[in-house]
Each structure stands twice: as C-alpha cells, then as structure tokens.
C-alpha cells in the first residue's frame, strides 16, 4: 500500500525520468540564442582547406511502367457481341 492507503497507485513523478519534467524543459530553453545578421559578421579563419559538396546522385525510385503499344490494327475486345 502507498502512504495514502491506496493499493497499486503510483505517482508518475516516481517512475518518469527527470528529462520529461516541465522544470527540466524550462531550464533547457531558458537561454536565448541571438542570430547573426549576415556572412560579414562570421569569424574569419586562416585555413587552406576547401570543403566541396558531395556528388549529386539521382534519387532511386520505382521503375517506369511499360505501356502497351498503340497498335492501330488491334480490335477492341469486349465480352458482349452486338448485332
């Protein structure tokens, strides 16, 4: 039994990790990050390394559907015959 006399009732704060508390969330987002106005304010570095983007590879997708050829001599097929 719990301290209040109820059997099997557990307070969520006892088994939920502290990372999910509102106090933890408020502490993590309490600071403010100020953005930079542009590239001219970025710090200059003395490096000769040039980073190039990776090679572009086309996205793999489903193969194209093969369409039936338009044969002018083919007769339309139907299950019923009209006279």
MARBA-3410 file (N, C-alpha, C, O; in Angstrom, 1 decimal):
83
0.8,-1.2,0.0,0.0,0.0,0.0,0.9,1.2,0.0,2.0,1.2,0.5 ~ 0.3,2.3,-0.6,1.0,3.6,-0.6,0.8,4.3,0.7,0.0,3.8,1.6 ~ 1.4,5.5,0.9,1.3,6.2,2.1,-0.2,6.7,2.3,-0.6,6.9,3.4 ~ -0.9,6.9,1.2,-2.3,7.4,1.4,-3.3,6.3,1.5,-4.5,6.5,1.6 ~ -2.8,5.0,1.5,-3.7,3.9,1.8,-4.2,3.2,0.5,-4.9,2.2,0.6
-3.9,3.7,-0.7,-4.4,3.1,-1.9,-3.4,2.1,-2.4,-2.2,2.3,-2.3 ~ -3.9,1.0,-2.8,-3.0,-0.1,-3.3,-2.8,-0.1,-4.8,-3.7,0.1,-5.5 ~ -1.5,-0.1,-5.2,-1.1,-0.2,-6.6,-1.1,1.1,-7.3,-0.9,1.1,-8.5 ~ -1.4,2.2,-6.6,-1.4,3.5,-7.3,0.0,4.1,-7.1,0.5,4.3,-6.0 ~ 0.6,4.5,-8.3,1.9,5.1,-8.2,1.9,6.5,-8.8,1.2,6.8,-9.8
2.6,7.4,-8.1,2.7,8.8,-8.6,3.6,8.8,-9.8,4.7,8.2,-9.7 ~ 3.2,9.4,-10.9,4.1,9.4,-12.1,5.5,10.0,-11.9,6.4,9.5,-12.6 ~ 5.6,10.9,-11.0,6.9,11.5,-10.8,7.9,10.5,-10.2,9.1,10.7,-10.3 ~ 7.4,9.4,-9.7,8.3,8.4,-9.1,9.0,7.5,-10.2,10.1,7.0,-10.0 ~ 8.3,7.3,-11.3,8.8,6.4,-12.4,9.1,7.1,-13.7,9.7,6.4,-14.6
8.8,8.3,-13.9,9.1,9.1,-15.1,10.5,9.7,-15.0,10.7,10.3,-13.9 ~ 11.3,9.6,-16.0,12.6,10.2,-15.9,12.6,11.7,-15.8,11.6,12.3,-16.3 ~ 13.6,12.3,-15.2,13.6,13.8,-14.9,13.7,14.6,-16.2,13.3,15.7,-16.2 ~ 14.1,14.0,-17.3,14.2,14.7,-18.6,12.8,15.1,-19.1,12.7,16.0,-19.9 ~ 11.8,14.4,-18.6,10.4,14.7,-19.1,9.7,15.7,-18.2,8.5,15.9,-18.5
10.3,16.2,-17.2,9.6,17.2,-16.3,9.6,18.6,-17.0,10.4,18.9,-17.8 ~ 8.5,19.3,-16.6,8.4,20.7,-17.1,9.6,21.6,-16.6,10.0,22.5,-17.3 ~ 10.0,21.3,-15.4,11.1,22.1,-14.9,12.4,21.9,-15.7,13.1,22.9,-15.9 ~ 12.6,20.7,-16.1,13.8,20.4,-17.0,13.7,21.1,-18.3,14.6,21.7,-18.8 ~ 12.5,21.1,-18.9,12.2,21.7,-20.2,12.5,23.2,-20.0,13.1,23.9,-20.9
11.9,23.8,-19.0,12.1,25.3,-18.8,13.6,25.7,-18.6,14.0,26.7,-19.0 ~ 14.3,24.8,-17.9,15.7,25.1,-17.7,16.5,25.0,-19.0,17.4,25.8,-19.2 ~ 16.2,24.1,-19.9,16.9,23.9,-21.1,16.6,25.1,-22.1,17.5,25.4,-22.9 ~ 15.4,25.6,-22.1,15.0,26.6,-23.0,15.0,28.0,-22.4,14.3,28.9,-22.9 ~ 15.6,28.2,-21.3,15.6,29.5,-20.6,16.5,30.5,-21.2,16.3,31.7,-21.0
17.6,30.1,-21.9,18.5,31.0,-22.5,18.0,31.4,-23.9,17.1,30.8,-24.5 ~ 18.6,32.4,-24.5,18.3,32.9,-25.8,19.5,32.9,-26.7,20.6,33.4,-26.3 ~ 19.3,32.4,-27.9,20.4,32.5,-28.9,20.1,33.6,-29.9,19.1,33.6,-30.5 ~ 21.0,34.5,-30.0,20.8,35.6,-30.9,21.4,35.2,-32.2,22.5,34.7,-32.3 ~ 20.7,35.5,-33.3,21.2,35.2,-34.6,22.2,36.2,-35.1,22.3,37.3,-34.5
22.9,35.8,-36.2,23.9,36.7,-36.8,23.2,37.4,-38.0,22.4,36.8,-38.7 ~ 23.5,38.6,-38.2,22.9,39.4,-39.3,23.4,39.0,-40.7,22.6,39.3,-41.7 ~ 24.5,38.5,-40.9,25.0,38.1,-42.2,26.4,37.5,-42.2,27.0,37.4,-41.1 ~ 26.8,37.1,-43.4,28.1,36.5,-43.5,29.3,37.4,-43.1,30.3,36.9,-42.7 ~ 29.1,38.7,-43.2,30.2,39.6,-42.9,30.5,39.6,-41.4,31.6,40.0,-41.0
29.6,39.1,-40.6,29.9,39.0,-39.2,30.4,37.7,-38.7,30.7,37.5,-37.5 ~ 30.6,36.7,-39.6,31.1,35.4,-39.3,32.6,35.6,-39.0,33.3,36.4,-39.7 ~ 33.2,34.9,-38.1,34.6,35.0,-37.8,35.4,34.4,-39.0,35.1,33.4,-39.5 ~ 36.5,35.1,-39.3,37.4,34.7,-40.4,38.4,33.7,-39.8,38.9,33.8,-38.7 ~ 38.7,32.6,-40.6,39.7,31.6,-40.2,40.7,31.5,-41.2,40.5,31.8,-42.4
41.9,31.2,-40.8,43.0,31.0,-41.7,43.2,29.5,-42.0,43.9,28.8,-41.3 ~ 42.5,29.1,-43.1,42.6,27.7,-43.5,42.6,27.6,-45.0,42.0,28.4,-45.7 ~ 43.4,26.7,-45.5,43.5,26.5,-46.9,42.6,25.3,-47.4,42.6,25.0,-48.5 ~ 42.0,24.7,-46.4,41.1,23.5,-46.7,39.8,24.0,-47.4,39.1,24.9,-46.8 ~ 39.5,23.5,-48.5,38.3,23.9,-49.2,37.3,22.7,-49.1,37.6,21.6,-49.5
36.1,22.9,-48.6,35.1,21.9,-48.5,34.2,21.9,-49.7,33.6,22.9,-49.9 ~ 34.2,20.8,-50.5,33.4,20.8,-51.6,32.1,20.0,-51.4,32.2,19.0,-50.5 ~ 31.0,20.3,-52.0,29.8,19.5,-51.7,29.9,18.1,-52.3,30.7,17.9,-53.3 ~ 29.2,17.1,-51.8,29.2,15.8,-52.4,28.6,15.7,-53.8,27.9,16.6,-54.2 ~ 29.0,14.7,-54.5,28.5,14.5,-55.8,27.0,14.2,-55.8,26.5,13.5,-54.9
26.3,14.8,-56.7,24.8,14.6,-56.8,24.5,13.2,-57.4,25.0,12.9,-58.5 ~ 23.7,12.5,-56.7,23.2,11.2,-57.2,21.7,11.3,-57.3,21.0,11.7,-56.4 ~ 21.2,10.8,-58.5,19.7,10.9,-58.6,19.0,9.9,-57.7,19.6,8.9,-57.3 ~ 17.9,10.3,-57.3,17.1,9.6,-56.3,16.6,8.3,-57.0,16.1,8.3,-58.1 ~ 16.7,7.2,-56.2,16.3,5.9,-56.7,14.8,5.8,-56.5,14.3,6.1,-55.4
14.0,5.5,-57.6,12.6,5.4,-57.4,12.1,4.2,-58.2,12.9,3.3,-58.6 ~ 10.8,4.1,-58.3,10.2,2.9,-58.9,10.5,2.9,-60.4,10.6,4.0,-61.0 ~ 10.7,1.7,-61.0,10.9,1.7,-62.5,9.7,2.2,-63.2,8.5,2.1,-62.7 ~ 9.9,2.7,-64.4,8.8,3.2,-65.2,7.9,2.1,-65.7,8.4,1.0,-65.9 ~ 6.7,2.4,-65.7,5.7,1.4,-66.2,5.7,1.2,-67.7,5.6,2.2,-68.4
5.8,0.0,-68.2,5.8,-0.2,-69.6,4.4,-0.1,-70.1,3.6,-0.9,-69.7 ~ 4.2,0.8,-71.0,2.8,0.9,-71.6,2.7,0.0,-72.8,3.6,-0.3,-73.5 ~ 1.4,-0.4,-73.0,1.2,-1.2,-74.2,1.3,-0.3,-75.4,0.9,0.9,-75.4 ~ 1.8,-0.9,-76.5,2.0,-0.1,-77.7,0.6,0.2,-78.3,-0.3,-0.7,-78.2 ~ 0.4,1.3,-78.9,-0.8,1.7,-79.6,-0.8,1.0,-81.0,-0.2,1.6,-81.9
-1.4,-0.1,-81.1,-1.5,-0.8,-82.4,-2.8,-0.4,-83.1,-3.9,-0.8,-82.6 ~ -2.7,0.2,-84.2,-3.9,0.7,-84.9,-4.8,-0.5,-85.4,-6.0,-0.4,-85.6 ~ -4.1,-1.7,-85.7,-4.8,-2.8,-86.2,-5.5,-3.7,-85.2,-6.3,-4.6,-85.5 ~ -5.3,-3.4,-83.9,-5.8,-4.2,-82.9,-7.3,-3.8,-82.7,-7.7,-2.7,-82.7 ~ -8.1,-4.8,-82.6,-9.6,-4.6,-82.4,-9.9,-4.5,-80.9,-9.2,-5.2,-80.1
-10.8,-3.7,-80.6,-11.1,-3.6,-79.2,-11.8,-4.9,-78.7,-12.7,-5.4,-79.4 ~ -11.4,-5.4,-77.6,-12.0,-6.6,-77.1,-13.2,-6.3,-76.2,-13.1,-5.4,-75.3 ~ -14.3,-7.0,-76.3,-15.4,-6.9,-75.4,-16.0,-8.2,-75.2,-15.9,-9.2,-76.0 ~ -16.7,-8.4,-74.1,-17.2,-9.7,-73.7,-18.6,-9.9,-74.3,-19.1,-11.0,-74.4 ~ -19.3,-8.8,-74.8,-20.6,-9.0,-75.4,-20.6,-8.6,-76.9,-19.8,-7.7,-77.3
-21.4,-9.3,-77.7,-21.4,-9.0,-79.1,-22.7,-8.3,-79.4,-23.8,-8.8,-79.0 ~ -22.7,-7.2,-80.1,-23.9,-6.5,-80.5,-24.2,-6.8,-82.0,-23.3,-6.9,-82.8 ~ -25.5,-6.9,-82.4,-25.9,-7.2,-83.7,-26.6,-6.0,-84.3,-27.0,-6.1,-85.5
END
